[in-house]
Amino acid sequence: MFFKRPLFYVFSITFCFNMKKIISWLFTPLFLIVFGLLLLIFHPLMWISHRLFGLKALENVTSQLQILLLNMFVLTFSWFKVTNPYKKMLKDTKRPLIIVGNHQSMFDIPLILWYFRKKSPKFVAKKEVGKGIPSISYFLHNGKHMIIDRKDKDQALTAIERGIPAIIENNWSAAIFPEGTRSKDGKGKPFKTAGLTKLLEMMPNALVVPVAIGNTWLLGKDNYLPVPFNVKYGFEVLTPIEPANFTPENLIIFLEKEIKAVVDKMQAK
């Protein structure tokens, strides 16, 4: 019996793993078809709403796309959770926000766009995302986002400088992933400072909102082939920070440390 039990446990674990993989593959074609259709259907809806009714209408249509994209994961029995003890305070504030988060997946963007939609997040987004992707590229180019070339520092800082006045004037949010590129294994990468420093310097009255994003890397760890089964992902809003209490350099160090610590706890569960 002593020798049989370990073999039984190994067999059980292997069976469960293989079953999850099989189920993932069964639901992947449906997921990818729905995903593609949503992007294709919403692209003309965005164009029409923007042309006829302006930026706010474009944002409203885009918000509906974001929640549909996130809810698609119920097809693979995955769901997201947002923890935010500061919801009322952030909702009521008349100040612009600087939302700072780690970056694990392209679905980090829908999470923030949907949850902070009342504050109209404007992303510092790499130019690659602004090319050729139905709906997403259109929204980035026409939604007052800051599209940057990561290989051209001067262009990147100029794009941020041009986007900030509208954010301040309308009390919107600037959103940035200082890691620059997505983490493929959930482990944090060092923060790149130039873009975030520019936001802090030009938005001294903004409230800085750290966001720890967990487990979204699992959604695309196999490049969505298959789309994984039963993933719990989401983000936690950490204590908002008054930037006047820090130098930009010290604030970025503090943000990186705080976000990484919470992400590690989220992914250890």
C-alpha positions as a LaTeX table, in Angstrom:
\begin{tabular}{lrrr}
\hline
Residue & $x$ (\AA) & $y$ (\AA) & $z$ (\AA) \\
\hline
Met1 & 0.00 & 0.00 & 0.00 \\
Phe2 & 2.84 & 2.37 & 0.81 \\
Phe3 & 4.15 & 2.07 & $-2.74$ \\
Lys4 & 0.74 & 2.28 & $-4.40$ \\
Arg5 & $-0.40$ & 5.57 & $-2.85$ \\
Pro6 & 2.35 & 7.77 & $-4.32$ \\
Leu7 & 1.62 & 6.27 & $-7.71$ \\
Phe8 & $-2.06$ & 6.98 & $-7.26$ \\
Tyr9 & $-1.37$ & 10.62 & $-6.36$ \\
Val10 & 0.93 & 11.04 & $-9.34$ \\
Phe11 & $-1.70$ & 9.52 & $-11.62$ \\
Ser12 & $-4.45$ & 11.76 & $-10.15$ \\
Ile13 & $-2.42$ & 14.94 & $-10.57$ \\
Thr14 & $-1.41$ & 14.00 & $-14.11$ \\
Phe15 & $-5.01$ & 13.16 & $-15.00$ \\
Cys16 & $-6.35$ & 16.45 & $-13.62$ \\
Phe17 & $-3.65$ & 18.43 & $-15.44$ \\
Asn18 & $-4.39$ & 16.69 & $-18.72$ \\
Met19 & $-8.14$ & 17.17 & $-18.29$ \\
Lys20 & $-7.64$ & 20.92 & $-17.75$ \\
Lys21 & $-5.52$ & 21.04 & $-20.89$ \\
Ile22 & $-8.13$ & 19.14 & $-22.89$ \\
Ile23 & $-10.94$ & 21.39 & $-21.67$ \\
Ser24 & $-8.81$ & 24.44 & $-22.48$ \\
Trp25 & $-8.35$ & 23.26 & $-26.05$ \\
Leu26 & $-12.06$ & 22.49 & $-26.41$ \\
Phe27 & $-13.07$ & 26.03 & $-25.48$ \\
Thr28 & $-10.21$ & 27.86 & $-27.21$ \\
Pro29 & $-11.73$ & 27.99 & $-30.74$ \\
Leu30 & $-14.97$ & 29.50 & $-29.38$ \\
Phe31 & $-13.03$ & 32.00 & $-27.30$ \\
Leu32 & $-10.86$ & 33.16 & $-30.20$ \\
Ile33 & $-13.84$ & 33.45 & $-32.54$ \\
Val34 & $-15.80$ & 35.55 & $-30.04$ \\
Phe35 & $-12.72$ & 37.68 & $-29.33$ \\
Gly36 & $-12.17$ & 38.40 & $-33.01$ \\
Leu37 & $-15.85$ & 39.12 & $-33.66$ \\
Leu38 & $-16.03$ & 41.59 & $-30.77$ \\
Leu39 & $-13.08$ & 43.56 & $-32.12$ \\
Leu40 & $-14.53$ & 43.58 & $-35.64$ \\
Ile41 & $-18.06$ & 44.52 & $-34.52$ \\
Phe42 & $-16.99$ & 47.30 & $-32.16$ \\
His43 & $-14.60$ & 48.96 & $-34.60$ \\
Pro44 & $-17.37$ & 50.54 & $-36.75$ \\
Leu45 & $-19.40$ & 51.26 & $-33.61$ \\
Met46 & $-16.45$ & 53.24 & $-32.23$ \\
Trp47 & $-16.01$ & 55.07 & $-35.52$ \\
Ile48 & $-19.69$ & 56.03 & $-35.75$ \\
Ser49 & $-19.99$ & 57.08 & $-32.11$ \\
His50 & $-16.81$ & 59.16 & $-32.31$ \\
Arg51 & $-17.74$ & 60.85 & $-35.58$ \\
Leu52 & $-21.31$ & 61.64 & $-34.58$ \\
Phe53 & $-21.10$ & 62.27 & $-30.84$ \\
Gly54 & $-17.47$ & 62.87 & $-29.92$ \\
Leu55 & $-14.94$ & 61.58 & $-27.43$ \\
Lys56 & $-17.31$ & 60.77 & $-24.56$ \\
Ala57 & $-19.44$ & 58.56 & $-26.79$ \\
Leu58 & $-16.29$ & 56.79 & $-28.01$ \\
Glu59 & $-15.27$ & 56.15 & $-24.39$ \\
Asn60 & $-18.71$ & 54.78 & $-23.52$ \\
Val61 & $-18.71$ & 52.35 & $-26.44$ \\
Thr62 & $-15.15$ & 51.32 & $-25.59$ \\
Ser63 & $-16.12$ & 50.64 & $-21.97$ \\
Gln64 & $-18.72$ & 48.17 & $-23.15$ \\
Leu65 & $-16.11$ & 46.41 & $-25.27$ \\
Gln66 & $-13.74$ & 46.17 & $-22.30$ \\
Ile67 & $-16.21$ & 44.44 & $-20.00$ \\
Leu68 & $-17.20$ & 42.03 & $-22.78$ \\
Leu69 & $-13.55$ & 41.18 & $-23.40$ \\
Leu70 & $-13.03$ & 40.49 & $-19.70$ \\
Asn71 & $-16.21$ & 38.46 & $-19.34$ \\
Met72 & $-15.24$ & 36.29 & $-22.31$ \\
Phe73 & $-13.04$ & 34.33 & $-19.94$ \\
Val74 & $-16.11$ & 32.77 & $-18.34$ \\
Leu75 & $-16.02$ & 30.57 & $-21.46$ \\
Thr76 & $-12.95$ & 28.94 & $-19.90$ \\
Phe77 & $-14.25$ & 29.20 & $-16.32$ \\
Ser78 & $-11.93$ & 32.07 & $-15.43$ \\
Trp79 & $-12.92$ & 35.30 & $-13.73$ \\
Phe80 & $-11.43$ & 38.50 & $-12.39$ \\
Lys81 & $-11.63$ & 40.25 & $-9.04$ \\
Val82 & $-10.83$ & 43.85 & $-8.13$ \\
Thr83 & $-9.96$ & 44.83 & $-4.56$ \\
Asn84 & $-10.21$ & 48.54 & $-3.87$ \\
Pro85 & $-10.59$ & 49.87 & $-0.30$ \\
Tyr86 & $-10.35$ & 53.42 & $-1.71$ \\
Lys87 & $-13.21$ & 53.24 & $-4.19$ \\
Lys88 & $-15.31$ & 56.08 & $-2.76$ \\
Met89 & $-12.37$ & 58.39 & $-2.25$ \\
Leu90 & $-11.11$ & 57.91 & $-5.80$ \\
Lys91 & $-14.61$ & 58.28 & $-7.22$ \\
Asp92 & $-15.19$ & 61.58 & $-5.43$ \\
Thr93 & $-11.81$ & 63.20 & $-5.99$ \\
Lys94 & $-11.68$ & 66.21 & $-8.28$ \\
Arg95 & $-8.00$ & 65.68 & $-8.96$ \\
Pro96 & $-6.45$ & 63.87 & $-11.91$ \\
Leu97 & $-4.91$ & 60.49 & $-11.20$ \\
Ile98 & $-1.66$ & 58.84 & $-12.20$ \\
Ile99 & $-2.38$ & 55.10 & $-12.27$ \\
Val100 & 0.81 & 53.05 & $-11.98$ \\
Gly101 & 0.76 & 49.28 & $-12.40$ \\
Asn102 & 2.87 & 46.27 & $-13.21$ \\
His103 & 2.30 & 44.72 & $-16.62$ \\
Gln104 & 1.57 & 41.04 & $-17.31$ \\
Ser105 & $-0.90$ & 40.81 & $-20.19$ \\
Met106 & $-2.73$ & 42.77 & $-22.87$ \\
Phe107 & $-5.80$ & 42.25 & $-20.68$ \\
Asp108 & $-4.30$ & 44.59 & $-18.05$ \\
Ile109 & $-5.53$ & 47.45 & $-20.24$ \\
Pro110 & $-9.22$ & 46.40 & $-20.32$ \\
Leu111 & $-9.12$ & 45.88 & $-16.55$ \\
Ile112 & $-7.98$ & 49.45 & $-15.91$ \\
Leu113 & $-10.09$ & 51.02 & $-18.68$ \\
Trp114 & $-13.22$ & 49.39 & $-17.33$ \\
Tyr115 & $-12.68$ & 49.84 & $-13.61$ \\
Phe116 & $-11.47$ & 53.45 & $-13.78$ \\
Arg117 & $-13.79$ & 54.42 & $-16.63$ \\
Lys118 & $-15.28$ & 57.33 & $-14.64$ \\
Lys119 & $-11.81$ & 58.90 & $-14.65$ \\
Ser120 & $-11.20$ & 58.28 & $-18.39$ \\
Pro121 & $-7.76$ & 56.61 & $-18.20$ \\
Lys122 & $-5.33$ & 57.75 & $-20.90$ \\
Phe123 & $-2.56$ & 55.23 & $-21.43$ \\
Val124 & 1.07 & 55.68 & $-22.20$ \\
Ala125 & 0.96 & 52.96 & $-24.88$ \\
Lys126 & 3.61 & 51.55 & $-27.17$ \\
Lys127 & 3.16 & 52.28 & $-30.86$ \\
Glu128 & 2.93 & 48.57 & $-31.75$ \\
Val129 & $-0.49$ & 48.37 & $-30.05$ \\
Gly130 & $-1.63$ & 51.35 & $-32.10$ \\
Lys131 & $-1.20$ & 49.54 & $-35.42$ \\
Gly132 & $-3.61$ & 47.26 & $-37.21$ \\
Ile133 & $-5.67$ & 45.91 & $-34.29$ \\
Pro134 & $-9.40$ & 46.47 & $-34.89$ \\
Ser135 & $-11.10$ & 48.59 & $-32.21$ \\
Ile136 & $-8.02$ & 48.76 & $-29.96$ \\
Ser137 & $-5.81$ & 50.71 & $-32.37$ \\
Tyr138 & $-8.67$ & 53.04 & $-33.28$ \\
Phe139 & $-9.41$ & 53.82 & $-29.65$ \\
Leu140 & $-5.77$ & 54.47 & $-28.79$ \\
His141 & $-5.33$ & 56.88 & $-31.69$ \\
Asn142 & $-8.60$ & 58.72 & $-31.19$ \\
Gly143 & $-9.09$ & 58.52 & $-27.42$ \\
Lys144 & $-6.37$ & 61.05 & $-26.42$ \\
His145 & $-3.89$ & 58.35 & $-25.41$ \\
Met146 & $-0.13$ & 58.89 & $-25.47$ \\
Ile147 & 1.38 & 56.59 & $-28.11$ \\
Ile148 & 5.13 & 56.26 & $-27.77$ \\
Asp149 & 8.08 & 54.70 & $-29.57$ \\
Arg150 & 10.01 & 52.92 & $-26.84$ \\
Lys151 & 13.18 & 53.10 & $-28.94$ \\
Asp152 & 12.94 & 56.90 & $-29.31$ \\
Lys153 & 13.09 & 58.58 & $-25.91$ \\
Asp154 & 12.61 & 62.09 & $-27.27$ \\
Gln155 & 9.48 & 61.10 & $-29.20$ \\
Ala156 & 8.12 & 59.25 & $-26.17$ \\
Leu157 & 8.56 & 62.20 & $-23.82$ \\
Thr158 & 7.10 & 64.60 & $-26.41$ \\
Ala159 & 4.00 & 62.39 & $-26.80$ \\
Ile160 & 3.52 & 62.38 & $-23.03$ \\
Glu161 & 4.00 & 66.17 & $-22.83$ \\
Arg162 & 1.34 & 66.69 & $-25.48$ \\
Gly163 & $-1.17$ & 64.43 & $-23.76$ \\
Ile164 & $-0.91$ & 65.74 & $-20.22$ \\
Pro165 & $-2.64$ & 69.18 & $-20.58$ \\
Ala166 & $-5.97$ & 67.57 & $-21.58$ \\
Ile167 & $-5.70$ & 65.11 & $-18.68$ \\
Ile168 & $-5.16$ & 67.95 & $-16.19$ \\
Glu169 & $-7.88$ & 70.14 & $-17.69$ \\
Asn170 & $-10.52$ & 67.39 & $-17.55$ \\
Asn171 & $-9.39$ & 65.65 & $-14.33$ \\
Trp172 & $-8.84$ & 62.43 & $-16.24$ \\
Ser173 & $-6.27$ & 59.75 & $-15.38$ \\
Ala174 & $-2.89$ & 59.00 & $-16.87$ \\
Ala175 & $-2.11$ & 55.27 & $-16.81$ \\
Ile176 & 1.35 & 53.82 & $-17.21$ \\
Phe177 & 3.12 & 50.47 & $-16.92$ \\
Pro178 & 6.69 & 51.51 & $-16.01$ \\
Glu179 & 8.04 & 48.01 & $-16.66$ \\
Gly180 & 7.64 & 48.80 & $-20.34$ \\
Thr181 & 7.01 & 45.24 & $-21.53$ \\
Arg182 & 4.78 & 42.45 & $-20.29$ \\
Ser183 & 6.11 & 39.92 & $-17.82$ \\
Lys184 & 5.81 & 36.44 & $-19.31$ \\
Asp185 & 6.10 & 34.65 & $-15.97$ \\
Gly186 & 4.47 & 37.12 & $-13.57$ \\
Lys187 & 7.78 & 38.22 & $-12.08$ \\
Gly188 & 8.23 & 41.96 & $-11.91$ \\
Lys189 & 10.70 & 43.76 & $-14.16$ \\
Pro190 & 12.64 & 46.88 & $-13.14$ \\
Phe191 & 10.71 & 50.11 & $-13.60$ \\
Lys192 & 11.85 & 52.40 & $-16.38$ \\
Thr193 & 11.76 & 55.90 & $-14.98$ \\
Ala194 & 11.62 & 58.41 & $-17.84$ \\
Gly195 & 7.89 & 58.29 & $-18.67$ \\
Leu196 & 6.67 & 58.14 & $-15.10$ \\
Thr197 & 9.06 & 60.92 & $-14.06$ \\
Lys198 & 7.62 & 63.12 & $-16.80$ \\
Leu199 & 4.07 & 62.45 & $-15.59$ \\
Leu200 & 5.03 & 63.27 & $-12.00$ \\
Glu201 & 6.81 & 66.48 & $-13.00$ \\
Met202 & 3.99 & 67.77 & $-15.20$ \\
Met203 & 1.11 & 66.63 & $-12.95$ \\
Pro204 & 2.17 & 67.80 & $-9.45$ \\
Asn205 & $-1.46$ & 68.02 & $-8.29$ \\
Ala206 & $-2.32$ & 64.47 & $-9.35$ \\
Leu207 & $-2.97$ & 61.68 & $-6.90$ \\
Val208 & $-0.78$ & 58.64 & $-7.57$ \\
Val209 & $-2.70$ & 55.35 & $-7.51$ \\
Pro210 & $-0.58$ & 52.16 & $-7.38$ \\
Val211 & $-2.21$ & 49.07 & $-8.85$ \\
Ala212 & $-0.92$ & 45.52 & $-8.31$ \\
Ile213 & $-2.03$ & 43.22 & $-11.16$ \\
Gly214 & $-1.92$ & 39.50 & $-10.51$ \\
Asn215 & $-2.12$ & 36.35 & $-12.64$ \\
Thr216 & $-3.11$ & 37.98 & $-15.92$ \\
Trp217 & 0.12 & 36.55 & $-17.35$ \\
Leu218 & $-1.46$ & 33.11 & $-17.05$ \\
Leu219 & $-4.13$ & 34.10 & $-19.57$ \\
Gly220 & $-1.62$ & 34.31 & $-22.40$ \\
Lys221 & 1.30 & 32.21 & $-21.24$ \\
Asp222 & 0.83 & 29.85 & $-24.22$ \\
Asn223 & $-0.04$ & 32.70 & $-26.62$ \\
Tyr224 & $-3.73$ & 31.74 & $-26.13$ \\
Leu225 & $-3.16$ & 28.31 & $-27.68$ \\
Pro226 & $-4.86$ & 27.09 & $-25.67$ \\
Val227 & $-6.67$ & 29.73 & $-23.62$ \\
Pro228 & $-6.11$ & 28.48 & $-20.06$ \\
Phe229 & $-8.82$ & 26.94 & $-17.92$ \\
Asn230 & $-9.95$ & 28.24 & $-14.51$ \\
Val231 & $-7.66$ & 31.23 & $-13.91$ \\
Lys232 & $-8.37$ & 33.70 & $-11.11$ \\
Tyr233 & $-6.89$ & 37.06 & $-11.98$ \\
Gly234 & $-7.41$ & 40.74 & $-11.22$ \\
Phe235 & $-5.84$ & 43.64 & $-9.41$ \\
Glu236 & $-5.65$ & 45.38 & $-6.07$ \\
Val237 & $-5.63$ & 49.14 & $-5.63$ \\
Leu238 & $-2.98$ & 50.11 & $-3.09$ \\
Thr239 & $-2.89$ & 53.18 & $-0.87$ \\
Pro240 & $-3.05$ & 56.36 & $-3.00$ \\
Ile241 & 0.03 & 58.52 & $-2.61$ \\
Glu242 & 0.59 & 62.27 & $-2.38$ \\
Pro243 & 3.54 & 62.84 & $-4.73$ \\
Ala244 & 4.52 & 66.02 & $-2.88$ \\
Asn245 & 5.77 & 63.80 & $-0.04$ \\
Phe246 & 8.48 & 62.29 & $-2.27$ \\
Thr247 & 11.03 & 63.23 & $-4.84$ \\
Pro248 & 10.15 & 61.61 & $-8.19$ \\
Glu249 & 13.13 & 59.27 & $-7.89$ \\
Asn250 & 12.19 & 58.09 & $-4.39$ \\
Leu251 & 8.52 & 57.77 & $-5.29$ \\
Ile252 & 9.30 & 55.48 & $-8.24$ \\
Ile253 & 11.50 & 53.29 & $-6.02$ \\
Phe254 & 8.72 & 53.14 & $-3.42$ \\
Leu255 & 6.06 & 52.30 & $-6.01$ \\
Glu256 & 8.12 & 49.51 & $-7.54$ \\
Lys257 & 8.76 & 47.95 & $-4.13$ \\
Glu258 & 5.13 & 48.20 & $-2.94$ \\
Ile259 & 3.58 & 46.88 & $-6.14$ \\
Lys260 & 6.01 & 43.98 & $-6.41$ \\
Ala261 & 5.40 & 42.91 & $-2.80$ \\
Val262 & 1.62 & 42.74 & $-3.30$ \\
Val263 & 1.90 & 41.00 & $-6.69$ \\
Asp264 & 4.10 & 38.33 & $-5.13$ \\
Lys265 & 1.47 & 37.71 & $-2.43$ \\
Met266 & $-1.37$ & 37.56 & $-4.97$ \\
Gln267 & 0.40 & 35.00 & $-7.10$ \\
Ala268 & 1.50 & 32.88 & $-4.16$ \\
Lys269 & $-2.14$ & 32.07 & $-3.31$ \\
\hline
\end{tabular}
